[in-house]
Amino acid sequence: MNEKLTKAKEAYERGELEEVFSILNNDEINELDSTVNMLLGMSYYKMQEWGKALNCFNAVVSVEPENKNAKGYIDMIQNILKFYHKDRYNP
């Protein structure tokens, strides 16, 4: 598991997000592992897949309620999703 996580972190740092998903989206990976969910969430965040990222970060917070990094991402995503500019988006 640690070897896969290390490879996934290296792929994330190189910006190879598809490789991160291929390594971590695997049946043998524990979905309750907050490190895995955090890395997946950050990868989805980079791809602007807000719903999937939010699900991953919420999974981290459910296991580690005091995880400030995950809470920060959740706040940023919620701000992105509730953004509304009345002059631009109002017909």
mmCIF file of the C-alpha atoms, coordinates in Angstrom:
data_MODEL
# 
_entry.id   MODEL 
# 
loop_
_atom_site.group_PDB 
_atom_site.id 
_atom_site.type_symbol 
_atom_site.label_atom_id 
_atom_site.label_alt_id 
_atom_site.label_comp_id 
_atom_site.label_asym_id 
_atom_site.label_entity_id 
_atom_site.label_seq_id 
_atom_site.pdbx_PDB_ins_code 
_atom_site.Cartn_x 
_atom_site.Cartn_y 
_atom_site.Cartn_z 
_atom_site.occupancy 
_atom_site.B_iso_or_equiv 
_atom_site.pdbx_formal_charge 
_atom_site.auth_seq_id 
_atom_site.auth_comp_id 
_atom_site.auth_asym_id 
_atom_site.auth_atom_id 
_atom_site.pdbx_PDB_model_num 
ATOM 1  C CA . MET A 1 1  ? 0.000   0.000  0.000   1.00 0.00 ? 1  MET A CA 1 
ATOM 2  C CA . ASN A 1 2  ? 2.764   2.453  0.925   1.00 0.00 ? 2  ASN A CA 1 
ATOM 3  C CA . GLU A 1 3  ? 4.510   1.818  -2.390  1.00 0.00 ? 3  GLU A CA 1 
ATOM 4  C CA . LYS A 1 4  ? 1.331   2.612  -4.335  1.00 0.00 ? 4  LYS A CA 1 
ATOM 5  C CA . LEU A 1 5  ? 0.728   5.732  -2.284  1.00 0.00 ? 5  LEU A CA 1 
ATOM 6  C CA . THR A 1 6  ? 4.294   6.909  -2.906  1.00 0.00 ? 6  THR A CA 1 
ATOM 7  C CA . LYS A 1 7  ? 3.901   6.333  -6.651  1.00 0.00 ? 7  LYS A CA 1 
ATOM 8  C CA . ALA A 1 8  ? 0.592   8.198  -6.625  1.00 0.00 ? 8  ALA A CA 1 
ATOM 9  C CA . LYS A 1 9  ? 2.109   11.167 -4.756  1.00 0.00 ? 9  LYS A CA 1 
ATOM 10 C CA . GLU A 1 10 ? 4.980   11.311 -7.253  1.00 0.00 ? 10 GLU A CA 1 
ATOM 11 C CA . ALA A 1 11 ? 2.522   11.210 -10.158 1.00 0.00 ? 11 ALA A CA 1 
ATOM 12 C CA . TYR A 1 12 ? 0.505   14.019 -8.540  1.00 0.00 ? 12 TYR A CA 1 
ATOM 13 C CA . GLU A 1 13 ? 3.607   16.165 -8.175  1.00 0.00 ? 13 GLU A CA 1 
ATOM 14 C CA . ARG A 1 14 ? 4.442   15.583 -11.854 1.00 0.00 ? 14 ARG A CA 1 
ATOM 15 C CA . GLY A 1 15 ? 0.895   16.600 -12.776 1.00 0.00 ? 15 GLY A CA 1 
ATOM 16 C CA . GLU A 1 16 ? -0.017  13.173 -14.133 1.00 0.00 ? 16 GLU A CA 1 
ATOM 17 C CA . LEU A 1 17 ? -3.480  13.035 -12.626 1.00 0.00 ? 17 LEU A CA 1 
ATOM 18 C CA . GLU A 1 18 ? -4.751  10.132 -14.722 1.00 0.00 ? 18 GLU A CA 1 
ATOM 19 C CA . GLU A 1 19 ? -1.925  8.017  -13.337 1.00 0.00 ? 19 GLU A CA 1 
ATOM 20 C CA . VAL A 1 20 ? -2.959  8.994  -9.795  1.00 0.00 ? 20 VAL A CA 1 
ATOM 21 C CA . PHE A 1 21 ? -6.483  7.759  -10.504 1.00 0.00 ? 21 PHE A CA 1 
ATOM 22 C CA . SER A 1 22 ? -5.277  4.529  -12.076 1.00 0.00 ? 22 SER A CA 1 
ATOM 23 C CA . ILE A 1 23 ? -3.110  3.793  -9.033  1.00 0.00 ? 23 ILE A CA 1 
ATOM 24 C CA . LEU A 1 24 ? -5.572  4.790  -6.315  1.00 0.00 ? 24 LEU A CA 1 
ATOM 25 C CA . ASN A 1 25 ? -8.970  3.892  -7.808  1.00 0.00 ? 25 ASN A CA 1 
ATOM 26 C CA . ASN A 1 26 ? -8.449  0.238  -7.115  1.00 0.00 ? 26 ASN A CA 1 
ATOM 27 C CA . ASP A 1 27 ? -10.521 -2.310 -5.195  1.00 0.00 ? 27 ASP A CA 1 
ATOM 28 C CA . GLU A 1 28 ? -7.657  -3.222 -2.881  1.00 0.00 ? 28 GLU A CA 1 
ATOM 29 C CA . ILE A 1 29 ? -7.232  0.387  -1.708  1.00 0.00 ? 29 ILE A CA 1 
ATOM 30 C CA . ASN A 1 30 ? -9.056  1.155  1.544   1.00 0.00 ? 30 ASN A CA 1 
ATOM 31 C CA . GLU A 1 31 ? -11.625 3.874  0.818   1.00 0.00 ? 31 GLU A CA 1 
ATOM 32 C CA . LEU A 1 32 ? -11.546 4.973  4.460   1.00 0.00 ? 32 LEU A CA 1 
ATOM 33 C CA . ASP A 1 33 ? -7.855  5.837  4.210   1.00 0.00 ? 33 ASP A CA 1 
ATOM 34 C CA . SER A 1 34 ? -7.750  9.601  4.624   1.00 0.00 ? 34 SER A CA 1 
ATOM 35 C CA . THR A 1 35 ? -4.388  9.921  2.857   1.00 0.00 ? 35 THR A CA 1 
ATOM 36 C CA . VAL A 1 36 ? -5.783  8.227  -0.252  1.00 0.00 ? 36 VAL A CA 1 
ATOM 37 C CA . ASN A 1 37 ? -8.951  10.324 -0.166  1.00 0.00 ? 37 ASN A CA 1 
ATOM 38 C CA . MET A 1 38 ? -6.943  13.508 0.332   1.00 0.00 ? 38 MET A CA 1 
ATOM 39 C CA . LEU A 1 39 ? -4.746  12.765 -2.691  1.00 0.00 ? 39 LEU A CA 1 
ATOM 40 C CA . LEU A 1 40 ? -7.745  11.812 -4.814  1.00 0.00 ? 40 LEU A CA 1 
ATOM 41 C CA . GLY A 1 41 ? -9.584  14.945 -3.695  1.00 0.00 ? 41 GLY A CA 1 
ATOM 42 C CA . MET A 1 42 ? -6.659  17.189 -4.594  1.00 0.00 ? 42 MET A CA 1 
ATOM 43 C CA . SER A 1 43 ? -6.415  15.512 -7.994  1.00 0.00 ? 43 SER A CA 1 
ATOM 44 C CA . TYR A 1 44 ? -10.136 15.991 -8.673  1.00 0.00 ? 44 TYR A CA 1 
ATOM 45 C CA . TYR A 1 45 ? -9.800  19.581 -7.466  1.00 0.00 ? 45 TYR A CA 1 
ATOM 46 C CA . LYS A 1 46 ? -7.044  20.226 -10.005 1.00 0.00 ? 46 LYS A CA 1 
ATOM 47 C CA . MET A 1 47 ? -9.298  18.802 -12.711 1.00 0.00 ? 47 MET A CA 1 
ATOM 48 C CA . GLN A 1 48 ? -12.140 21.050 -11.497 1.00 0.00 ? 48 GLN A CA 1 
ATOM 49 C CA . GLU A 1 49 ? -14.388 18.089 -10.781 1.00 0.00 ? 49 GLU A CA 1 
ATOM 50 C CA . TRP A 1 50 ? -15.930 19.753 -7.766  1.00 0.00 ? 50 TRP A CA 1 
ATOM 51 C CA . GLY A 1 51 ? -18.448 17.065 -6.798  1.00 0.00 ? 51 GLY A CA 1 
ATOM 52 C CA . LYS A 1 52 ? -15.931 14.216 -6.760  1.00 0.00 ? 52 LYS A CA 1 
ATOM 53 C CA . ALA A 1 53 ? -13.385 16.369 -4.935  1.00 0.00 ? 53 ALA A CA 1 
ATOM 54 C CA . LEU A 1 54 ? -15.956 17.396 -2.349  1.00 0.00 ? 54 LEU A CA 1 
ATOM 55 C CA . ASN A 1 55 ? -16.913 13.752 -1.753  1.00 0.00 ? 55 ASN A CA 1 
ATOM 56 C CA . CYS A 1 56 ? -13.267 12.814 -1.166  1.00 0.00 ? 56 CYS A CA 1 
ATOM 57 C CA . PHE A 1 57 ? -12.636 15.701 1.220   1.00 0.00 ? 57 PHE A CA 1 
ATOM 58 C CA . ASN A 1 58 ? -15.846 14.955 3.127   1.00 0.00 ? 58 ASN A CA 1 
ATOM 59 C CA . ALA A 1 59 ? -14.660 11.354 3.501   1.00 0.00 ? 59 ALA A CA 1 
ATOM 60 C CA . VAL A 1 60 ? -11.419 12.669 5.001   1.00 0.00 ? 60 VAL A CA 1 
ATOM 61 C CA . VAL A 1 61 ? -13.295 14.899 7.452   1.00 0.00 ? 61 VAL A CA 1 
ATOM 62 C CA . SER A 1 62 ? -15.568 12.021 8.475   1.00 0.00 ? 62 SER A CA 1 
ATOM 63 C CA . VAL A 1 63 ? -12.487 10.019 9.522   1.00 0.00 ? 63 VAL A CA 1 
ATOM 64 C CA . GLU A 1 64 ? -10.399 12.973 10.752  1.00 0.00 ? 64 GLU A CA 1 
ATOM 65 C CA . PRO A 1 65 ? -12.781 15.752 11.865  1.00 0.00 ? 65 PRO A CA 1 
ATOM 66 C CA . GLU A 1 66 ? -9.927  18.152 12.651  1.00 0.00 ? 66 GLU A CA 1 
ATOM 67 C CA . ASN A 1 67 ? -8.162  17.909 9.265   1.00 0.00 ? 67 ASN A CA 1 
ATOM 68 C CA . LYS A 1 68 ? -7.693  21.598 8.407   1.00 0.00 ? 68 LYS A CA 1 
ATOM 69 C CA . ASN A 1 69 ? -6.395  20.904 4.907   1.00 0.00 ? 69 ASN A CA 1 
ATOM 70 C CA . ALA A 1 70 ? -9.526  18.991 3.904   1.00 0.00 ? 70 ALA A CA 1 
ATOM 71 C CA . LYS A 1 71 ? -11.762 21.607 5.541   1.00 0.00 ? 71 LYS A CA 1 
ATOM 72 C CA . GLY A 1 72 ? -9.961  24.327 3.594   1.00 0.00 ? 72 GLY A CA 1 
ATOM 73 C CA . TYR A 1 73 ? -10.589 22.537 0.309   1.00 0.00 ? 73 TYR A CA 1 
ATOM 74 C CA . ILE A 1 74 ? -14.242 22.021 1.260   1.00 0.00 ? 74 ILE A CA 1 
ATOM 75 C CA . ASP A 1 75 ? -14.635 25.747 1.954   1.00 0.00 ? 75 ASP A CA 1 
ATOM 76 C CA . MET A 1 76 ? -12.973 26.673 -1.353  1.00 0.00 ? 76 MET A CA 1 
ATOM 77 C CA . ILE A 1 77 ? -15.189 24.291 -3.335  1.00 0.00 ? 77 ILE A CA 1 
ATOM 78 C CA . GLN A 1 78 ? -18.336 25.537 -1.620  1.00 0.00 ? 78 GLN A CA 1 
ATOM 79 C CA . ASN A 1 79 ? -17.346 29.130 -2.432  1.00 0.00 ? 79 ASN A CA 1 
ATOM 80 C CA . ILE A 1 80 ? -16.793 28.173 -6.070  1.00 0.00 ? 80 ILE A CA 1 
ATOM 81 C CA . LEU A 1 81 ? -20.150 26.395 -6.286  1.00 0.00 ? 81 LEU A CA 1 
ATOM 82 C CA . LYS A 1 82 ? -22.140 29.215 -4.710  1.00 0.00 ? 82 LYS A CA 1 
ATOM 83 C CA . PHE A 1 83 ? -20.528 31.987 -6.762  1.00 0.00 ? 83 PHE A CA 1 
ATOM 84 C CA . TYR A 1 84 ? -23.080 34.130 -8.543  1.00 0.00 ? 84 TYR A CA 1 
ATOM 85 C CA . HIS A 1 85 ? -22.546 37.384 -10.390 1.00 0.00 ? 85 HIS A CA 1 
ATOM 86 C CA . LYS A 1 86 ? -25.938 39.001 -10.915 1.00 0.00 ? 86 LYS A CA 1 
ATOM 87 C CA . ASP A 1 87 ? -24.843 41.257 -13.780 1.00 0.00 ? 87 ASP A CA 1 
ATOM 88 C CA . ARG A 1 88 ? -23.115 38.539 -15.741 1.00 0.00 ? 88 ARG A CA 1 
ATOM 89 C CA . TYR A 1 89 ? -25.396 35.540 -15.244 1.00 0.00 ? 89 TYR A CA 1 
ATOM 90 C CA . ASN A 1 90 ? -28.788 37.218 -15.045 1.00 0.00 ? 90 ASN A CA 1 
ATOM 91 C CA . PRO A 1 91 ? -30.559 37.386 -18.431 1.00 0.00 ? 91 PRO A CA 1 
# 
